[in-house]
Amino acid sequence: MGDLVIGARSGAGEPEGAGGRTARSAESAEPSGSVEDTAAQSAEDQSGGTDDVPAAAEDEEGSAETPSGERKPRSFWKELPILIGIALILALVIKTFFVQAFSIPSESMQNTLQVGDRVLVDKLTPWFGAEPERGEVVVFHDPGGWLNDEPAQQSNNSFVRGLQDVLSFVGLMPSANEKDLIKRVIAVGGDTVECEGEGPVKVNGIALDEPYIFPGNTPCGTKQFGPVHVPEGRIWVMGDHRADSLDSRYHMDQPGGGTVPVGDVVGRAFVVAWPLDRWATLPVPATFDQKGLAAAEPFVPPAAGTLGAVGLLPLVRRVRRRFDS
């Protein structure tokens, strides 16, 4: 029988008959592997696979992988440093481009702002070319010589100083080293501002009704001024506590005549965020919405406007023809 199987595999000529048919039947009935291989495969199936693959393997990062290939989530303590890093980066981006907190160090803006108030300053709109407007409360860098005698508001404790530096770097706390001021914009580039006697303050000849001035103060405070023409690209600022604010009035002998460059403005203070019992927005007072206040803006005479319209008439006609066609 074994010789017949070998002969069938070798392809030797075998007469067609019962013997040949028996050989083919024996070959087709033979299993693909030996008896030993079949027994080993059966034993492996019963054991559930190879012994060197555990039920759940851990990768180098500590996350567990189940037999189905799914990974278990990392522990909270391993993800905490990543979350803190992301939070600090977001805080730094927000401080740099969007909003920054500032602390009020003096009484110059009472009663609108008190010493120790924390205000949030919008730093985004200046990136799009927006300039300060009359009536806004703005934070600006020292234009030069305004804070020469002001000491830095820093703690004597080295740990507290270090913590303050870190928090101020990411915008979670006002910086004690930056010499910034906060005042109200009274006039902008092109305006003429003045204050005689006890007031009122006039902008382009329009008297301002200023209910935000500290009670008992006069609009001019103790220093009348003007008329002052504010150059383009600069602003005239004053504190709400007119008798206790070294603002534009007291720096008229310096370069710029007491005005502040628009480029030195950090942004507009729009809300008092702390303490919570003093939470309030800082809107533009209605007195700055008076008609005629912006008289310094370019004025186009009616005749010039008519001539301009006549000059544009051919262009308008061409555009119409194209749409009609």
Protein Blocks (a to p, Z undefined) as FASTA:
>chain_A
ZZmmmmmmnopacdddfklmmmmmmmmmpcfbdfklmmmmmmmmmnopafklcfbdcdfk
opacdfkopacdddfklmmmmmmmmmmmmmmmmmmmmcccdddfbfklcckbcghiacdd
dfklmmnopacdehiacddddfbhjlmmpccdddfbfklmmmmmmmmmnopaccfkbccd
ddddfbdehiacddehjbpcdeehiacddfkbcghiafklmadedjddddehiacdddfb
lmlcccfklmmmpghihpacfklpnbdcfbdfbdfklgccddddfklmpghklmmpccdd
fklmmmmmmmmmmmmmmmmmmmmZZ
